[in-house]
Amino acid sequence: MIYSKKSSNIILIFSIFFFNVNALNVLAQNTLNNTQNYRLNNPDNIYQFHIVMYVSVTMSILGWCGCIYVFYRTYEQWKLNDKKLKMIHKLPFYTACSDFLIDTNYFINVIHTAIYAEVWGQPVCNIISGFHWLFLMINLSLYGVIAVTTYLRICHEIYFYRGKYDYKLWLIVITTAITFELINMNNYGPRKYWCIGKPGQKVSFILLFILITLILIIICYCYFMILYTIKSQNSIRDIITNRTSDSKTEEIENMNKLKRAEFERRAAWKIISYILLFILQWLPVQINIITRWISIRATWSYVLGVLVTFGGFGNAIIYICNEGWFPREYEIEADISLKTQDTSNFGIIIDDNNNDTVLRQNV
């Protein structure tokens, strides 16, 4: 009787053990099946997966090539002109720096997805997501600050002394980017193809949409006001050209005014071309955010989001259009007799890294 009871207990223990093993096997098999079903390269998603990954990797590489080209051209220009740069050369260089960070982080972001058909695990995904937003904010803030300072210089004759190595400009840009990071820091995480924010949360994209819209409005306003001012300067130039001067001094002064207006006009047009590139880079991102809100998950929607990496390649194209294929020395900005008075700092044209004071131009 005792042995019978012991035998029953042993059988019961083995039954429970084998039942649990079988249950674990079934659970593991189901988990494996679910994982296979949700892999991004599964048969139901293979077409979209390949297109999004090919476009993402290709755009990142093209962006790198564009950034490296601008780095090289900027270095050659810097050597050619006694280790100094105008703002019209600094802007594409700063843009290339920002785009290089975006493209590098984006490539790291998607290459894991392209190889393993799934996004990075934690905590790497959160780190990549954080850097993604930081670099985007730096790019946005940079163009916002450049547009405003150019507008103030051209339209209101207000000079913004950027300090040595433009540290004041970068202080504003970095402060704005870090502020956004602090607001958005709890929203980092994985999405379908990349690490840009937690699934389901909309705070990041609402903030990004508002910020892009605000900066685009500021840029467009500055853009049109600069164009209007340039047109007005052209009218003034015609008046001065057709007017007969009463003295040699007045004639020289009028000629210098014409020179300054012409140099500022040319510099403003170049800066406007980079601002237009910025608009073309960020408008597709706005459309991509809208498609998220209305739950559109089509392939073209994801491709629009990838176009944020277009900036590096586009920046190189605009640089070539503005500066040509080879570096050249700066032209003389104004009559040398005026350089000691009020033309040694044209704001957007002359490098001000080595100046300790801001000199004003009276036109």
Number of C-alpha atoms within 10 A of each C-alpha: 6 7 8 9 10 11 12 12 12 12 12 11 12 12 12 12 12 11 12 12 12 12 12 12 12 12 12 12 12 12 12 12 11 11 11 12 13 14 17 23 19 13 10 12 12 13 13 17 20 15 14 22 21 13 15 25 21 14 23 29 18 18 26 24 16 23 29 19 20 26 18 12 21 19 15 15 21 18 14 15 14 9 10 17 22 20 21 22 24 18 22 22 23 19 22 27 18 21 28 23 21 26 27 16 17 25 21 15 24 23 18 16 21 22 10 12 21 20 24 23 12 11 9 15 20 22 14 23 24 21 18 22 22 20 21 18 23 24 23 21 23 22 23 21 18 19 24 17 21 24 24 18 19 23 16 10 16 15 19 16 20 19 17 13 12 15 13 14 18 18 12 14 20 19 13 17 21 16 13 18 19 9 12 17 17 14 20 24 25 22 17 14 20 23 26 25 26 17 13 8 12 15 15 20 19 14 14 20 18 12 16 21 15 13 19 21 13 16 24 17 14 23 23 13 16 23 18 13 17 21 13 12 17 16 12 15 19 12 11 16 14 9 11 10 14 8 9 9 10 12 16 14 16 18 17 20 20 21 17 18 19 17 18 21 20 15 19 22 18 19 23 21 17 22 21 14 17 22 17 16 20 23 17 18 22 18 14 23 21 16 16 14 11 8 9 14 11 10 13 14 19 25 19 20 20 21 20 24 27 21 31 32 23 20 26 24 16 17 24 15 12 18 14 11 10 9 17 12 11 12 7 9 19 17 15 12 11 12 12 9 11 15 21 21 20 24 27 25 20 17 22 24 16 10 14 10 10 17 17 16 17 8 12
